[in-house]
């Protein structure tokens, strides 16, 4: 009996075709769904691209059934940039939104995460878990100590986001020694609601799933949000110290490592 082919595969992009397929998914999510734009977005070919793409590793979810049909076979994506490669390139993507001096001064091995997205038809299933499994392999193989990246709320109406932003500020602010701060030109304070007036249910209901996933893993946020009008988002910087994870999630990473040994 021949085993069935996997429905979805997770791997690093191998070539320019994989990268283009990832950019096509990003266009569907960030441009068509969320109304974003940028100087290198190719509307004619429906590709969301920027100058960082050649420097990053691209973790992708692939639908093998679509791979021979065209370039719409990537159904999930994550961009990954180690501190070593960022040093060679000269900067992280997040340098355009946050002062990362505290992270650089830590001397620890950093990994920037970005452009996380899942195709609409894969949401609510195992797609995000598969991406996180692939990320766990990547982190373990490279001895990464701190993960960070921006995550976005849709829209720039801060009044509509005051409850989740305030919850993040009052309950999940990063330790001062490793706390990046949003750059002044787009800085938005997040302490918009006093701590005693917070409504936990309302705050979490208004929070994107990616942010809640980081928080469950013991993640923190930087100081202030960044208003990105080009992408029609309000961004927060998330960071996670892999040595400070809860025991439950350290065990998860340990099991991933044992499975690979």
VEXTIMAR-653568 format. One line per 5 residues: their letters; for each residue x, y, z of N, C-alpha, C. Coordinates in pm, 1 decimal, always signed. Last residue first. Example, Ala and Ser with C-alpha at 12.3 -4.5 7.8 and 13.67 -1.06 7.14 Angstrom:
2
SA = +1285.0:-225.0:+708.0:+1367.0:-106.0:+714.0:+1290.0:+3.0:+787.0  +1319.0:-569.0:+780.0:+1230.0:-450.0:+780.0:+1320.0:-330.0:+780.0 .
end
This chain:
261
XXXXX = +1711.0:+1443.3:+1633.7:+1842.9:+1386.5:+1666.1:+1857.5:+1244.9:+1610.0  +1457.2:+1534.7:+1600.1:+1550.3:+1560.0:+1490.3:+1684.1:+1491.1:+1513.1  +1333.4:+1476.3:+1835.3:+1279.1:+1414.2:+1714.6:+1374.3:+1430.1:+1597.1  +1470.7:+1643.3:+2008.7:+1490.3:+1498.3:+2019.5:+1442.1:+1427.3:+1893.9  +1368.0:+1892.8:+1924.3:+1510.0:+1863.8:+1909.8:+1535.8:+1712.7:+1914.3 .
XXXXX = +1101.2:+1867.4:+1991.9:+1135.9:+1890.3:+1851.3:+1283.2:+1853.2:+1828.1  +1129.9:+1845.6:+2266.7:+1078.7:+1730.7:+2190.9:+1108.9:+1744.2:+2042.7  +1216.3:+2106.2:+2321.2:+1305.5:+1993.2:+2349.1:+1260.4:+1868.9:+2272.3  +989.9:+2252.5:+2257.6:+1110.6:+2270.1:+2176.4:+1206.8:+2154.4:+2198.2  +821.9:+2153.9:+2461.8:+784.8:+2139.3:+2321.1:+907.4:+2151.6:+2231.0 .
XXXXX = +958.1:+2235.4:+2688.9:+945.7:+2092.1:+2662.0:+908.1:+2066.8:+2516.5  +914.8:+2505.8:+2667.7:+1052.8:+2457.2:+2656.1:+1051.2:+2307.8:+2626.3  +642.6:+2504.7:+2717.1:+686.9:+2533.0:+2581.2:+834.6:+2501.0:+2562.1  +633.6:+2431.6:+2989.3:+555.2:+2358.8:+2890.0:+610.7:+2379.8:+2749.9  +783.7:+2629.3:+3114.5:+835.3:+2491.6:+3109.8:+763.3:+2411.0:+3003.2 .
XXXXX = +788.3:+2934.1:+2920.2:+731.0:+2848.8:+3023.8:+785.6:+2707.1:+3006.3  +1098.9:+3092.6:+2831.8:+970.9:+3029.7:+2801.1:+918.0:+2952.4:+2921.2  +1342.7:+3202.4:+2857.0:+1243.1:+3242.8:+2956.4:+1105.0:+3185.9:+2926.1  +1501.2:+3134.5:+2649.6:+1539.1:+3080.4:+2780.5:+1436.0:+3113.3:+2887.9  +1397.8:+3277.0:+2437.2:+1374.6:+3132.5:+2439.0:+1413.0:+3070.0:+2573.1 .
XXXXX = +1220.1:+3560.9:+2456.8:+1346.2:+3506.0:+2504.5:+1327.0:+3355.3:+2518.7  +1061.9:+3742.1:+2213.9:+1051.8:+3624.3:+2298.9:+1191.1:+3573.4:+2330.2  +870.4:+4026.5:+2113.7:+997.0:+3956.4:+2131.2:+980.0:+3844.8:+2231.6  +704.5:+4246.4:+1891.9:+698.7:+4130.4:+1980.6:+837.6:+4072.0:+1995.1  +598.1:+4566.7:+1839.7:+714.8:+4479.5:+1831.4:+703.4:+4371.0:+1937.2 .
XXXXX = +307.5:+4648.4:+1652.7:+373.9:+4635.8:+1782.3:+493.4:+4543.0:+1763.1  +143.8:+4869.6:+1424.3:+239.7:+4762.7:+1452.1:+287.6:+4766.2:+1596.5  -134.4:+4913.6:+1244.6:-72.8:+4961.4:+1368.3:+13.6:+4847.0:+1418.9  -166.7:+4964.5:+888.1:-158.0:+4882.5:+1009.3:-106.3:+4964.8:+1127.2  -140.1:+5036.3:+617.0:-270.6:+5045.5:+683.5:-274.6:+4957.3:+808.1 .
XXXXX = +100.4:+5054.9:+498.7:+44.3:+4920.4:+505.8:-92.3:+4917.9:+573.9  +133.0:+5330.0:+521.2:+149.6:+5267.9:+389.1:+86.6:+5128.7:+386.9  +110.7:+5379.9:+793.2:-1.1:+5418.4:+706.7:+10.3:+5355.9:+567.9  +181.2:+5250.4:+1074.9:+232.2:+5228.8:+939.6:+118.6:+5256.1:+841.2  +267.3:+5345.4:+1384.0:+157.9:+5362.8:+1289.0:+215.6:+5356.1:+1147.7 .
XXXXX = +372.9:+5146.4:+1641.2:+420.6:+5219.9:+1524.5:+307.8:+5225.0:+1422.7  +350.6:+5169.7:+2001.6:+313.6:+5112.2:+1872.3:+366.7:+5202.3:+1761.5  +557.4:+5132.9:+2295.3:+488.1:+5209.0:+2193.2:+455.2:+5127.9:+2069.2  +816.5:+4917.2:+2359.4:+752.6:+5040.6:+2407.5:+689.6:+5114.7:+2290.0  +749.7:+4568.5:+2280.5:+831.8:+4686.5:+2298.2:+749.6:+4804.9:+2345.2 .
XXXXX = +622.7:+4278.4:+2455.3:+614.3:+4380.5:+2351.1:+709.9:+4494.4:+2384.7  +684.5:+3920.0:+2492.7:+671.5:+4056.6:+2542.2:+652.0:+4151.2:+2424.4  +582.4:+3571.0:+2540.1:+635.9:+3685.3:+2468.5:+608.0:+3818.4:+2536.9  +504.7:+3317.8:+2622.1:+581.7:+3400.3:+2714.4:+640.5:+3523.7:+2650.5  +339.8:+3190.9:+2450.2:+475.7:+3137.8:+2459.7:+563.1:+3220.5:+2554.6 .
XXXXX = +119.1:+3351.4:+2457.5:+108.8:+3220.0:+2519.7:+245.5:+3155.0:+2536.8  +216.2:+3565.0:+2305.1:+193.4:+3584.5:+2448.1:+183.2:+3451.2:+2520.6  +218.9:+3450.6:+2049.6:+344.1:+3492.3:+2113.0:+326.2:+3506.6:+2264.0  -59.2:+3418.1:+2014.0:+29.1:+3301.6:+2014.0:+162.1:+3334.8:+2079.0  -149.6:+3681.3:+2011.1:-188.9:+3594.6:+2122.7:-101.4:+3470.0:+2128.8 .
XXXXX = -37.8:+3757.8:+1766.2:+7.0:+3822.6:+1890.0:-28.2:+3735.5:+2009.8  -182.8:+3593.8:+1591.4:-37.1:+3582.1:+1598.4:+15.9:+3643.8:+1727.8  -449.3:+3679.0:+1619.5:-409.8:+3547.5:+1670.1:-258.3:+3533.5:+1683.0  -495.5:+4022.2:+1727.9:-469.6:+3920.1:+1625.2:-417.4:+3790.5:+1685.5  -741.6:+4127.9:+1959.4:-599.7:+4103.2:+1935.8:-580.9:+3996.8:+1827.5 .
XXXXX = -993.2:+4167.7:+2056.8:-945.5:+4259.8:+1954.7:-801.7:+4238.1:+1913.9  -1018.2:+3980.6:+2254.3:-1102.4:+3965.8:+2135.8:-1053.7:+4054.3:+2022.2  -852.7:+4084.1:+2451.3:-808.5:+3965.7:+2378.1:-890.7:+3943.3:+2252.0  -1010.0:+4304.8:+2537.5:-873.2:+4323.0:+2489.1:-828.3:+4205.2:+2404.1  -1246.7:+4187.1:+2623.8:-1250.2:+4280.0:+2510.6:-1110.8:+4297.4:+2450.5 .
XXXXX = -1145.6:+4038.3:+2840.5:-1214.3:+3972.0:+2729.7:-1216.3:+4060.7:+2605.6  -1034.2:+4238.9:+3009.3:-951.8:+4134.1:+2950.2:-1018.5:+4070.0:+2828.7  -1056.3:+4567.5:+3026.4:-1148.3:+4456.0:+3012.9:-1073.0:+4345.6:+2938.7  -919.9:+4815.1:+3246.6:-905.3:+4719.2:+3137.2:-1010.9:+4609.4:+3143.9  -908.8:+4993.2:+3449.5:-1026.9:+4999.5:+3363.8:-1021.8:+4898.8:+3249.0 .
XXXXX = -667.3:+4973.2:+3576.6:-785.3:+4931.7:+3653.0:-913.2:+4932.3:+3568.2  -490.1:+5082.6:+3389.1:-486.8:+4939.1:+3418.2:-614.5:+4891.9:+3486.5  -640.2:+5317.3:+3158.2:-577.0:+5284.4:+3286.9:-588.3:+5135.2:+3318.0  -563.7:+5321.3:+2816.3:-667.5:+5290.6:+2914.5:-597.5:+5258.4:+3046.0  -333.4:+5367.7:+2681.6:-448.3:+5451.8:+2648.2:-564.7:+5432.8:+2744.6 .
XXXXX = -45.4:+5311.2:+2642.9:-116.2:+5314.7:+2771.4:-235.3:+5409.4:+2760.0  +88.3:+5336.0:+2404.6:-8.9:+5226.6:+2415.8:-84.9:+5227.4:+2547.9  +177.4:+5601.6:+2181.5:+173.0:+5546.0:+2316.9:+63.4:+5440.8:+2325.1  +327.9:+5579.3:+1880.2:+195.8:+5588.2:+1940.1:+200.9:+5523.1:+2077.7  +554.6:+5719.2:+1645.1:+531.3:+5662.6:+1778.4:+387.5:+5685.5:+1823.7 .
XXXXX = +665.7:+5799.0:+1409.1:+537.5:+5728.4:+1400.6:+496.6:+5670.8:+1536.1  +895.8:+5934.3:+1489.0:+814.1:+5992.1:+1381.8:+678.6:+5924.5:+1365.6  +1029.2:+5785.4:+1689.3:+949.3:+5902.0:+1726.7:+855.2:+5949.4:+1616.4  +1003.0:+5429.7:+1689.1:+1069.1:+5553.6:+1648.3:+973.0:+5671.7:+1659.3  +942.1:+5230.5:+1978.0:+900.0:+5276.8:+1846.1:+964.9:+5410.9:+1814.9 .
XXXXX = +1203.0:+5056.1:+2141.7:+1103.4:+5164.0:+2146.1:+1070.8:+5208.9:+2004.3  +1290.1:+4742.8:+2300.4:+1294.9:+4838.2:+2189.2:+1181.4:+4940.3:+2201.7  +1418.1:+4631.6:+2589.8:+1291.1:+4684.1:+2540.4:+1311.4:+4783.3:+2426.4  +1593.0:+4508.6:+2768.2:+1585.1:+4459.2:+2630.9:+1456.6:+4506.5:+2562.5  +1574.9:+4638.9:+3011.0:+1708.3:+4615.9:+2956.0:+1705.1:+4566.0:+2812.5 .
XXXXX = +1302.3:+4632.0:+3081.4:+1361.5:+4755.7:+3030.1:+1495.3:+4732.4:+2960.8  +1109.2:+4357.0:+2961.4:+1201.2:+4413.5:+3061.2:+1278.6:+4530.9:+3000.5  +810.3:+4443.5:+2771.1:+939.0:+4374.7:+2785.1:+1021.4:+4435.8:+2897.5  +474.6:+4424.6:+2877.8:+586.7:+4510.2:+2838.5:+718.4:+4438.3:+2866.5  +230.7:+4305.2:+2934.5:+329.9:+4229.9:+2858.1:+447.2:+4315.2:+2810.0 .
XXXXX = +42.3:+4460.9:+3072.4:+63.8:+4322.5:+3113.7:+179.6:+4251.7:+3045.0  +24.2:+4721.6:+2973.1:+17.0:+4701.5:+3118.0:+57.2:+4560.5:+3161.4  +48.2:+4688.0:+2691.7:+136.7:+4777.9:+2766.6:+139.0:+4743.7:+2915.3  -158.9:+4509.1:+2629.2:-19.2:+4473.5:+2601.0:+75.6:+4558.9:+2683.8  -377.7:+4667.0:+2705.1:-353.0:+4538.3:+2771.2:-208.2:+4495.1:+2751.3 .
XXXXX = -357.7:+4875.6:+2522.5:-335.4:+4902.9:+2664.7:-309.3:+4774.4:+2742.4  -421.3:+4740.1:+2286.6:-290.3:+4805.1:+2300.5:-258.2:+4829.7:+2448.1  -688.6:+4650.6:+2339.3:-578.5:+4554.5:+2324.2:-440.1:+4617.5:+2337.3  -811.0:+4919.5:+2373.4:-815.6:+4815.7:+2476.7:-704.4:+4712.0:+2457.5  -764.4:+5076.5:+2142.7:-712.3:+5120.2:+2271.8:-712.1:+5009.8:+2377.2 .
XXXXX = -843.8:+5056.4:+1885.0:-748.8:+4955.2:+1932.7:-703.5:+4981.1:+2076.0  -994.8:+5270.3:+1820.2:-1059.6:+5139.0:+1809.2:-973.0:+5027.9:+1867.2  -805.6:+5471.1:+1843.6:-916.9:+5468.1:+1939.2:-986.3:+5331.9:+1937.6  -644.5:+5434.3:+1622.0:-593.9:+5394.4:+1753.0:-706.1:+5386.1:+1856.1  -674.8:+5333.6:+1320.6:-763.4:+5402.7:+1414.2:-728.4:+5356.8:+1556.1 .
XXXXX = -545.6:+5194.6:+1127.1:-465.6:+5292.8:+1201.2:-552.6:+5378.2:+1294.9  -555.5:+4840.5:+1034.4:-607.2:+4975.5:+1047.5:-520.7:+5064.5:+1134.1  -488.9:+4545.6:+1209.4:-539.8:+4605.0:+1086.1:-595.6:+4743.8:+1115.2  -189.8:+4512.4:+1388.6:-334.9:+4527.4:+1396.1:-379.2:+4591.7:+1265.0  +98.1:+4304.8:+1342.3:+12.9:+4417.4:+1304.9:-132.4:+4400.4:+1343.9 .
XXXXX = +429.4:+4269.8:+1464.0:+300.1:+4209.8:+1432.6:+200.5:+4323.9:+1422.9  +778.6:+4256.4:+1411.7:+656.3:+4334.7:+1427.3:+535.9:+4249.3:+1391.5  +1001.0:+4055.2:+1615.9:+946.2:+4100.7:+1489.0:+821.7:+4183.2:+1513.7  +1225.3:+3806.7:+1753.9:+1150.8:+3932.4:+1758.0:+1098.3:+3966.0:+1619.0  +1385.0:+3581.6:+1975.5:+1307.5:+3600.8:+1853.9:+1233.6:+3733.0:+1865.3 .
XXXXX = +1689.9:+3488.6:+2110.8:+1581.6:+3587.0:+2117.7:+1517.0:+3599.4:+1979.9  +1857.5:+3269.6:+2051.1:+1821.1:+3297.9:+2190.4:+1704.5:+3395.0:+2204.5  +1936.5:+3000.1:+1834.6:+1876.4:+3132.2:+1851.4:+1830.5:+3150.5:+1996.4  +2082.6:+2782.3:+1728.8:+2109.2:+2832.2:+1863.7:+2054.7:+2971.1:+1889.2  +2015.2:+2666.3:+1493.1:+2104.2:+2782.6:+1488.5:+2131.7:+2843.2:+1624.7 .
XXXXX = +1840.1:+2459.4:+1541.0:+1957.7:+2431.9:+1458.6:+2059.0:+2544.9:+1464.0  +1635.4:+2586.7:+1682.4:+1722.5:+2489.9:+1749.2:+1850.6:+2466.7:+1671.5  +1517.8:+2745.4:+1479.9:+1573.1:+2806.7:+1602.4:+1672.4:+2712.6:+1670.0  +1429.8:+2550.3:+1297.8:+1524.7:+2653.8:+1255.5:+1595.3:+2714.1:+1376.9  +1243.6:+2406.8:+1449.7:+1360.4:+2339.9:+1392.6:+1470.0:+2440.8:+1358.3 .
XXXXX = +1058.2:+2613.2:+1498.3:+1127.9:+2548.9:+1610.2:+1253.0:+2477.0:+1561.5  +962.8:+2662.6:+1238.9:+1039.8:+2766.0:+1307.9:+1119.0:+2706.3:+1424.4  +820.3:+2428.1:+1196.3:+935.2:+2458.7:+1112.3:+1024.1:+2563.4:+1175.6  +623.6:+2469.5:+1393.6:+711.2:+2352.1:+1400.2:+837.5:+2374.2:+1317.1  +502.9:+2701.0:+1293.1:+573.5:+2708.3:+1421.2:+665.1:+2587.2:+1439.5 .
XXXXX = +388.5:+2592.0:+1060.3:+490.5:+2696.6:+1050.0:+571.0:+2707.1:+1178.7  +208.1:+2415.2:+1180.1:+315.2:+2363.0:+1095.2:+426.4:+2466.2:+1078.1  +39.7:+2597.9:+1306.9:+116.8:+2503.9:+1388.1:+232.7:+2445.9:+1307.0  -76.2:+2722.3:+1086.3:+11.7:+2800.5:+1173.8:+96.9:+2709.5:+1261.4  -221.4:+2497.1:+971.2:-117.3:+2570.1:+900.0:-21.2:+2645.0:+990.3 .
XXXXX = -432.6:+2353.6:+1066.0:-301.9:+2323.9:+1124.6:-188.5:+2404.8:+1063.0  -696.3:+2596.8:+1062.8:-649.7:+2458.6:+1058.1:-511.5:+2445.8:+1119.9  -748.1:+2859.8:+1060.2:-830.6:+2778.7:+1147.8:-792.7:+2632.4:+1146.6  -670.4:+2900.9:+715.3:-684.7:+2956.7:+850.6:-782.1:+2873.6:+932.8  -661.7:+2818.6:+456.9:-587.6:+2738.3:+554.8:-605.8:+2787.0:+698.0 .
XXXXX = -788.9:+3003.2:+299.7:-847.2:+2869.1:+305.9:-778.4:+2777.8:+406.4  -621.1:+3227.0:+318.7:-752.5:+3228.1:+384.1:-809.6:+3087.6:+399.9  -278.9:+3157.0:+394.9:-387.7:+3170.8:+298.1:-522.3:+3154.8:+367.3  -98.6:+3340.0:+634.3:-159.6:+3211.5:+599.2:-270.9:+3239.6:+498.4  +208.3:+3505.0:+726.4:+73.2:+3503.7:+670.3:+31.9:+3361.6:+633.3 .
XXXXX = +456.5:+3724.2:+835.2:+384.6:+3599.0:+863.0:+244.8:+3605.9:+803.5  +655.8:+3919.0:+801.8:+567.0:+3884.0:+691.2:+497.7:+3748.7:+712.5  +919.0:+3797.9:+1025.1:+835.1:+3896.8:+959.8:+749.2:+3837.1:+850.6  +1166.2:+3788.3:+1281.4:+1056.5:+3722.1:+1210.9:+970.5:+3828.3:+1143.7  +1506.6:+3773.9:+1358.7:+1392.5:+3858.4:+1325.7:+1293.0:+3779.6:+1243.0 .
XXXXX = +1692.9:+3647.5:+1612.9:+1625.6:+3608.6:+1489.2:+1506.3:+3700.2:+1470.2  +2012.0:+3664.6:+1777.2:+1879.3:+3716.4:+1747.9:+1825.3:+3656.4:+1618.9  +2211.9:+3584.7:+2041.0:+2181.6:+3547.7:+1902.4:+2034.8:+3578.3:+1873.8  +2322.4:+3869.4:+2238.4:+2263.1:+3736.7:+2222.4:+2230.4:+3711.0:+2075.6  +2404.3:+4119.6:+2311.5:+2506.1:+4024.8:+2267.0:+2452.8:+3885.2:+2242.1 .
XXXXX = +2252.7:+4334.8:+2387.5:+2244.2:+4214.2:+2469.9:+2351.8:+4112.6:+2433.7  +2265.6:+4532.7:+2201.5:+2357.9:+4542.8:+2315.0:+2356.4:+4417.5:+2401.6  +2053.0:+4464.5:+2034.5:+2190.5:+4448.9:+1985.9:+2289.6:+4448.0:+2101.8  +1840.7:+4531.4:+2206.0:+1858.7:+4393.7:+2161.3:+2001.1:+4370.8:+2111.7  +1874.5:+4812.1:+2241.3:+1879.9:+4720.4:+2357.0:+1900.3:+4574.4:+2316.2 .
XXXXX = +1854.0:+4909.8:+1967.9:+1980.8:+4914.7:+2041.2:+1982.6:+4821.1:+2162.4  +1639.5:+4932.6:+1800.4:+1675.5:+4797.2:+1844.5:+1804.1:+4794.1:+1925.5  +1377.1:+5131.9:+1765.2:+1516.8:+5142.4:+1806.7:+1555.7:+5008.6:+1870.3  +1157.0:+5057.3:+1488.4:+1192.3:+5055.2:+1630.9:+1342.9:+5075.1:+1650.3  +1126.3:+5081.8:+1210.8:+1013.9:+5114.4:+1297.9:+1052.1:+5128.0:+1444.5 .
XXXXX = +1348.9:+5007.5:+1075.4:+1271.2:+5116.2:+1016.2:+1156.3:+5159.7:+1106.4  +1442.5:+4789.7:+1209.9:+1513.0:+4915.7:+1232.0:+1437.1:+5033.4:+1173.3  +1306.8:+4570.1:+1114.5:+1247.0:+4642.1:+1227.3:+1320.1:+4771.9:+1260.9  +1484.1:+4465.0:+925.9:+1363.0:+4534.6:+880.8:+1307.2:+4622.1:+992.8  +1823.2:+4535.2:+1027.5:+1702.5:+4453.6:+1029.0:+1588.4:+4533.9:+966.1 .
XXXXX = +2131.8:+4604.9:+846.2:+2017.0:+4640.6:+929.9:+1913.8:+4528.6:+927.6  +2348.4:+4509.8:+701.5:+2354.9:+4643.9:+757.0:+2239.7:+4681.9:+846.1  +2415.7:+4262.2:+607.4:+2329.9:+4346.0:+523.2:+2331.9:+4491.0:+570.5  +2565.0:+4164.3:+822.2:+2625.2:+4170.1:+688.4:+2547.3:+4264.9:+597.2  +2373.7:+4178.9:+1022.9:+2496.5:+4257.0:+1035.6:+2566.0:+4271.2:+900.2 .
XXXXX = +2188.6:+3993.2:+927.9:+2148.5:+4133.8:+937.6:+2271.3:+4223.6:+948.3  +2334.5:+3760.8:+959.4:+2303.9:+3805.7:+823.6:+2258.0:+3951.0:+823.0  +2348.8:+3754.9:+1242.0:+2470.1:+3753.7:+1161.2:+2442.8:+3806.3:+1020.2  +2084.2:+3746.5:+1326.2:+2162.2:+3866.7:+1355.3:+2289.6:+3872.0:+1272.5  +1868.1:+3611.4:+1067.2:+1954.7:+3599.2:+1183.7:+2034.6:+3727.7:+1204.6 .
XXXXX = +1543.2:+3621.7:+963.6:+1672.2:+3688.3:+944.4:+1754.0:+3680.5:+1072.8  +1266.4:+3498.8:+787.6:+1356.8:+3477.1:+900.6:+1492.4:+3539.9:+870.2  +919.1:+3513.5:+713.6:+1055.1:+3553.5:+678.6:+1143.0:+3548.1:+803.3  +672.0:+3280.1:+630.5:+738.4:+3350.5:+739.5:+876.0:+3390.6:+687.7  +358.8:+3153.0:+500.8:+494.1:+3206.3:+484.8:+539.6:+3278.6:+611.0 .
XXXXX = +137.0:+2941.7:+316.4:+179.1:+2999.9:+443.1:+322.5:+3045.9:+429.6  +98.5:+2840.3:+70.3:-22.9:+2873.3:+145.5:+8.6:+2925.0:+285.8  +216.5:+2827.4:-254.1:+255.3:+2858.3:-115.9:+131.5:+2907.1:-41.8  +120.0:+2804.8:-511.5:+124.6:+2682.9:-430.7:+172.0:+2706.9:-287.8  +94.9:+2964.9:-740.6:+5.4:+2985.8:-627.2:+2.5:+2864.9:-534.7 .
XXXXX = +232.4:+2939.6:-975.4:+307.2:+2986.7:-857.8:+216.6:+3015.1:-738.7  +144.7:+2628.1:-1130.9:+175.1:+2770.7:-1141.6:+251.7:+2813.2:-1019.3  +119.3:+2350.5:-1107.5:+18.8:+2424.5:-1183.9:+53.8:+2570.4:-1208.8  +273.4:+2204.8:-942.2:+301.2:+2190.4:-1085.1:+213.3:+2280.9:-1170.7  +167.9:+2263.0:-688.6:+303.4:+2305.5:-722.1:+333.9:+2297.1:-870.9 .
XXXXX = -72.1:+2181.3:-587.2:-74.2:+2300.4:-673.1:+61.9:+2330.6:-735.8  -16.8:+1967.1:-426.9:-112.4:+1946.2:-535.7:-114.7:+2063.1:-633.3  +147.3:+2063.8:-223.2:+207.4:+1990.3:-334.8:+113.3:+1971.2:-453.5  +153.6:+2360.3:-79.5:+48.8:+2266.1:-118.3:+100.6:+2189.6:-240.1  +377.6:+2462.6:+170.6:+357.5:+2431.1:+29.8:+242.8:+2331.8:+14.5 .
XXXXX = +486.8:+2719.3:+367.4:+396.8:+2605.1:+363.3:+359.5:+2583.1:+217.7  +822.2:+2837.9:+426.9:+697.0:+2835.6:+351.5:+618.6:+2707.1:+375.8  +1055.0:+3071.0:+520.6:+990.8:+2946.6:+563.2:+852.7:+2943.6:+499.9  +1321.8:+3216.3:+380.8:+1176.2:+3218.0:+370.2:+1122.9:+3080.0:+404.9  +1584.5:+3422.3:+496.2:+1536.8:+3287.7:+466.4:+1383.8:+3295.0:+467.4 .
XXXXX = +1665.3:+3748.1:+352.0:+1595.4:+3660.4:+445.3:+1597.7:+3514.6:+398.7  +1771.5:+3877.7:+134.6:+1856.8:+3854.4:+251.9:+1796.0:+3752.4:+347.1  +1585.5:+3930.5:-64.6:+1702.2:+3847.7:-98.6:+1788.4:+3808.9:+21.6  +1391.0:+4093.8:+83.0:+1361.8:+3956.8:+42.0:+1485.3:+3874.2:+6.7  +1441.7:+4359.8:+132.1:+1491.7:+4261.8:+228.0:+1476.4:+4117.5:+180.2 .
XXXXX = +1313.9:+4525.0:-46.0:+1458.5:+4507.6:-62.7:+1517.4:+4403.8:+31.3  +1001.6:+4347.9:-122.1:+1080.7:+4462.0:-77.2:+1229.0:+4428.2:-85.8  +675.2:+4258.9:-251.6:+819.2:+4241.2:-239.4:+882.1:+4365.3:-177.2  +405.4:+4094.1:-360.2:+441.7:+4186.4:-252.0:+589.3:+4163.0:-220.6  +269.4:+4067.4:-678.3:+378.3:+4024.2:-591.1:+404.3:+4131.8:-486.8 .
XXXXX = +110.0:+4085.8:-919.7:+52.7:+4053.9:-788.6:+158.1:+3991.3:-697.2  +197.5:+4187.3:-1154.7:+218.3:+4042.7:-1134.9:+165.0:+3994.6:-1000.3  +107.5:+4449.6:-1116.2:+80.2:+4381.2:-1243.0:+92.6:+4229.9:-1227.2  +206.6:+4531.4:-870.8:+62.6:+4507.8:-883.7:+29.8:+4430.5:-1011.3  +459.2:+4481.0:-680.9:+434.2:+4465.1:-824.2:+287.0:+4429.0:-843.9 .
XXXXX = +612.4:+4686.0:-446.4:+497.7:+4599.5:-473.3:+469.6:+4600.0:-623.7  +807.7:+4863.8:-380.0:+847.3:+4751.8:-464.8:+733.7:+4652.3:-488.9  +685.7:+5057.7:-215.3:+753.7:+5099.6:-338.2:+791.4:+4985.7:-431.5  +354.2:+4945.3:-112.0:+496.0:+4970.1:-88.8:+565.0:+4998.6:-220.3  +55.9:+4856.0:+73.6:+126.4:+4892.9:-49.0:+272.4:+4916.8:-13.2 .
XXXXX = -254.2:+4705.7:+197.5:-118.1:+4756.6:+206.3:-60.3:+4791.6:+70.4  -508.6:+4594.4:+232.4:-496.1:+4728.0:+174.3:-357.7:+4788.2:+181.1  -566.5:+4339.7:+316.6:-543.4:+4440.4:+419.9:-519.1:+4580.8:+365.4  -616.8:+4184.2:+81.6:-703.2:+4174.3:+199.4:-691.2:+4295.5:+291.1  -424.5:+4275.4:-109.5:-565.6:+4259.8:-146.1:-657.6:+4255.2:-24.7 .
XXXXX = -185.8:+4302.2:+56.9:-232.3:+4406.7:-34.9:-382.2:+4392.7:-61.5  -154.8:+4082.6:+228.9:-120.7:+4217.2:+276.1:-172.4:+4328.8:+185.5  -262.0:+3852.9:+84.3:-295.3:+3883.9:+223.2:-275.0:+4031.6:+254.4  -172.7:+3859.5:-181.4:-312.6:+3829.1:-152.5:-350.9:+3875.5:-12.5  +98.8:+3909.1:-136.6:+17.9:+4008.5:-206.5:-130.5:+3985.8:-176.0 .
XXXXX = +178.2:+3672.3:-14.0:+183.9:+3797.5:+61.9:+101.2:+3906.3:-4.8  +151.1:+3497.6:-232.5:+64.5:+3482.9:-115.5:+61.8:+3612.3:-34.7  +357.9:+3605.7:-389.5:+220.0:+3605.3:-440.3:+121.1:+3588.5:-325.1  +581.9:+3556.4:-234.7:+543.1:+3695.6:-258.1:+401.1:+3705.6:-312.2  +586.5:+3276.9:-259.7:+565.4:+3338.4:-128.8:+519.7:+3483.0:-143.8 .
XXXXX = +643.3:+3257.2:-530.1:+517.7:+3200.9:-480.5:+483.6:+3257.0:-342.5  +897.1:+3372.5:-531.5:+788.4:+3439.4:-602.7:+652.7:+3386.7:-555.6  +1036.5:+3176.7:-385.5:+1026.1:+3313.5:-333.8:+910.0:+3386.5:-400.5  +1012.9:+2956.5:-557.1:+954.7:+2950.0:-423.3:+936.0:+3090.3:-365.4  +1163.2:+3063.9:-769.9:+1021.6:+3030.5:-789.4:+950.1:+3020.9:-654.8 .
XXXXX = +1419.1:+3089.2:-670.5:+1344.3:+3210.9:-700.9:+1195.5:+3183.6:-722.5  +1442.9:+2831.2:-412.2:+1484.8:+2900.5:-533.7:+1395.5:+3021.9:-557.1  +1356.7:+2725.0:-171.6:+1475.6:+2668.1:-235.1:+1529.4:+2752.7:-349.8  +1233.5:+2809.7:+148.5:+1230.4:+2833.5:+4.9:+1363.3:+2791.8:-56.8  +1210.0:+2548.2:+389.6:+1266.9:+2675.5:+348.2:+1256.9:+2687.3:+196.2 .
XXXXX = +888.1:+2390.7:+458.6:+1030.3:+2389.1:+424.9:+1078.2:+2531.1:+399.5  +611.5:+2180.2:+495.8:+679.4:+2300.4:+544.3:+828.3:+2285.9:+514.0  +326.3:+2072.0:+308.5:+464.9:+2054.1:+349.4:+520.2:+2187.0:+399.8  +10.8:+1912.8:+310.7:+84.7:+2038.6:+320.8:+227.0:+2007.2:+368.6  -56.4:+1646.5:+261.3:-142.3:+1752.1:+209.9:-68.6:+1885.3:+206.4 .
XXXXX = +174.2:+1395.6:+152.1:+129.8:+1491.8:+252.9:+46.7:+1602.5:+189.4  +48.6:+1107.7:-20.5:+135.9:+1224.5:-18.9:+84.6:+1323.7:+85.7  -8.4:+793.6:+140.5:-59.2:+912.4:+73.8:+42.4:+1025.9:+83.6  +186.2:+498.8:+75.7:+139.3:+602.9:+166.1:+93.7:+725.5:+88.0  +67.7:+213.7:-93.5:+149.9:+333.5:-104.2:+97.3:+439.8:-10.0 .
X = +85.9:-119.3:+0.0:+0.0:+0.0:+0.0:+89.0:+123.6:+0.0 .
end
